[in-house]
Amino acid sequence: WLKAEALSSQLPDFAWTSFLGVGMWSSGRWLLFGFVAANLLGAVQGEAEVDSDGKVVDGFSESDRAKMAEGSEKHEFQAEVNRLMDIIINSLYTDKQVFLRELISNAADALEKARFHSVQDESYLGDHKDLEVKIEHDPEGKTLTLTDTGVGMSKADLINNLGTVAKSGTTNFLEAMAEGGDANLIGQFGVGFYSAFLVADKVSVTSKCNDDPVQHVWESSADASFTVVEDPRGNTLGRGTRVTLHLKEDAHDYLSESKLREVAQKYSQFIQFPIYVKIKKEVEADAEEEDDDEEEDEEEKDDVETKEEEEKEDEEKKAPTKKTVYEWHQVNTQKAIWLRAKEDVTEEEYNEFYKSISKDYLDPLAYTHFNAEGEIEFKSILYLPKKAPFDMMDNYWNKKSEVKLFVRRVLVAEKFDELLPRYLSFVRGVVDSDDLPLNVSREQLQQNKILKVISKKLVRKVLELMKKLAKEGESGEDEDEEDEEKKDEEAEEKKDKKTDEETTWEKFWKEFSKNLKMGCYEDDSNRSKLSKLLRFSSTKSGDKQINLDTYLDRMQESQESIYFMSGESIDTMLKAPALQMFKKKDIEVLLLHDHLDEPCIQKLADYEGKKFVSIQKADVKLDETEEEKKRFTKVKDMFKPLTDWWKEKLTDLTEKGAMKDAGVKLEKVEISKRLTESPVLVVTSQFGYSAQQEKVMKAQSFQNKDQVSTMSGRKTLEINPNHAVIADMLSKVKADKDDPTAIDTAQVLFQTALIESGYEIADPSALVNRVYRLMSKELGVDPDAPLKEVEVPEEEEEEADEEEKDDGDGDKKEEL
């Protein structure tokens, strides 16, 4: 129908009639369809002709809408003020203590407006030139007061700005401000002031501005009403605003100096104007100055005093006493250095700033200071700590970014879920922007897209900083090697001492290597960048670790893969049978001793076009000459009776015998190309767990045994045809396939190979019993002989022996 309607607008009437006529002659259904379609189209076309002057939207033409506009009645939305205030106070904010952030931000805006006016009019500030915020508390009156020397408010301002919900004086100021004005203001929503009712039953606002000669007081209890009255005390402020909170009972903890300093510093430590908190201190005072008045009274009462009493009083007066004084303590001494150019910030300032935001006692390892421009503009400083937190990997999956998010120097969030990925949760720093899309509570970003843009830029900067450190470390090592070749023995000794010192990158890798490996596993978009930062031990690296580029530089010309193996320790892996052929051919192998190494490598899959291949898997291929290939084929045929027999016996052992519950499944028995010394070796299938992975998975608290068993893969037993034990077994099998010694030897070799390759044996009793049997045969003892009880002397003989012993002891005593 839609296609037919579209076609009707393009064809003339006679063509459309002809088209429908074909349908009429073709069938009865087409006749009915054509009739209905023609009538519907006619109705639509007729309507379009009547209202050809405008579009029809939602069934209304433009003429209909014009008639509706003439007779419509206009009404304004109504709001239940009590309910609206309740929502703002109790449902908008997640943390009560943000009230202080909001009030300080309002005060900072007022001070910024005053500063802006003073630039245009030098006489604006008058006698109150200090732009500052002061916070004090009254424990007896249960009040908290914030006073600023900002622009202040007139009676009309108090009514309009505080009496109208969502009325932002800052927004109005910015709109009315002349173009080109430089004012860094915070407020934008007009509801931050009402957060005061989170902790207060009643709020009093006293304010005085230059435009109004009278000082006024605004008061409200958040009960849908407020009062404004002329201050009977007169002009006590000079200029500015004083906000007094009558605290609720559950908010009396804000009557503590330490609490006020902590909250003010947490949210507003980078406000450009000084913030002071009134604190109480005890200081030593001269007792003579304090007791001048008391001395006069005592002289009138006691005219006569003895010399001894006078001396005692003199001593007491000389003793120091303490008195209580009140001081204003500035809480925001730390400056927002990220707003300054990098060239203007010293190393010491960067270090002190890091300590202030991270509470770390050590200087940072490295930092980056940058301004981001483009879709979203922000300034940031990011730090890499020297030491990893002791709980860095605890509860890893719930980790949040430790980078603090500021908007116009006011803290929005200390920890943000998506600002940095989990594996970079150790990074410290700040991000500050003037135009982030916040929600009304100013506690989180509103648009997820913007957050992703910020996160992407932050991650890129952190990885660039790491890359820079890694390059500096590598260049330092190269220089050390060149210098060692050129200098004499004394210089070499000095250089040796220097090379023993860890580079900056080595220090970082030692502390945060697990994080980068987790990032390689989790972060698909940055995996290639992270792979260049990874470091591994190898068979040729000695005590140091190498990057993958170094491995590629040392690869043999014909080598097409990057070989690796995993294990509990480097010493254990160096003794592994799987490594024997690689040692012989001088092929470097990465040694993965960390539990996160192997999953990280498996996620990478390849590096610079070279695939990662585990030498503990069955699919390892090494370069061979034609002669080696022919020889291997002949050896394979020679030992085929042994491999077939061995597979049959081990299948019975793992499926029906002592190891049927061990979860070991045998794939095949074959001649090995990687063994040079050991007789046997067990490897797993290409996609199965390695021995190290099996151990890690089995150690999980909530492991799925069925899944672990499935992913373990089928095992392959590789045998060394050059070993004397294997040659002897071949001859025994050819002579007698049921030889019990050969069967025992085959089973023992398989189980010991499992252990040597790193796999666990679920039930070691079968292996232990076979070892006992072999030991018995070696000692010439019949392993099947029944056990005999040890003969113990009878009781009578024991008693006789004891009596003889006692008699002997008696004779010795008599002799003595």
Secondary structure as UniProt FT lines:
FT   HELIX           2..8
FT   TURN            9..10
FT   HELIX           13..26
FT   HELIX           28..50
FT   TURN            51..53
FT   TURN            58..59
FT   HELIX           62..71
FT   HELIX           81..90
FT   TURN            96..97
FT   HELIX           98..120
FT   TURN            122..123
FT   TURN            126..127
FT   STRAND          133..138
FT   TURN            139..142
FT   STRAND          143..148
FT   HELIX           155..157
FT   HELIX           158..162
FT   TURN            165..166
FT   HELIX           169..176
FT   TURN            179..180
FT   HELIX           192..198
FT   STRAND          200..208
FT   TURN            210..211
FT   STRAND          216..220
FT   STRAND          226..230
FT   TURN            232..233
FT   STRAND          240..247
FT   HELIX           249..255
FT   HELIX           257..268
FT   TURN            269..270
FT   STRAND          275..285
FT   HELIX           287..290
FT   HELIX           292..301
FT   HELIX           307..318
FT   STRAND          321..330
FT   HELIX           337..339
FT   HELIX           342..344
FT   HELIX           347..358
FT   STRAND          366..372
FT   STRAND          378..384
FT   TURN            390..395
FT   HELIX           396..398
FT   STRAND          401..407
FT   TURN            408..409
FT   STRAND          410..413
FT   TURN            417..419
FT   HELIX           422..424
FT   TURN            425..426
FT   STRAND          428..433
FT   TURN            440..441
FT   HELIX           448..486
FT   HELIX           489..500
FT   HELIX           504..522
FT   TURN            525..526
FT   HELIX           527..531
FT   TURN            532..533
FT   STRAND          536..538
FT   TURN            539..543
FT   HELIX           548..553
FT   TURN            557..558
FT   STRAND          561..566
FT   HELIX           570..574
FT   HELIX           577..579
FT   HELIX           580..584
FT   TURN            585..586
FT   STRAND          590..592
FT   TURN            595..596
FT   HELIX           597..604
FT   STRAND          606..607
FT   TURN            608..609
FT   STRAND          610..614
FT   TURN            615..616
FT   TURN            618..619
FT   HELIX           626..638
FT   HELIX           640..655
FT   TURN            658..663
FT   STRAND          666..671
FT   STRAND          680..684
FT   TURN            686..687
FT   HELIX           691..698
FT   TURN            701..702
FT   HELIX           705..711
FT   STRAND          715..719
FT   TURN            721..722
FT   HELIX           724..735
FT   TURN            737..738
FT   HELIX           740..756
FT   TURN            757..758
FT   HELIX           765..778
FT   TURN            779..780
FT   TURN            783..784
FT   HELIX           795..815
//
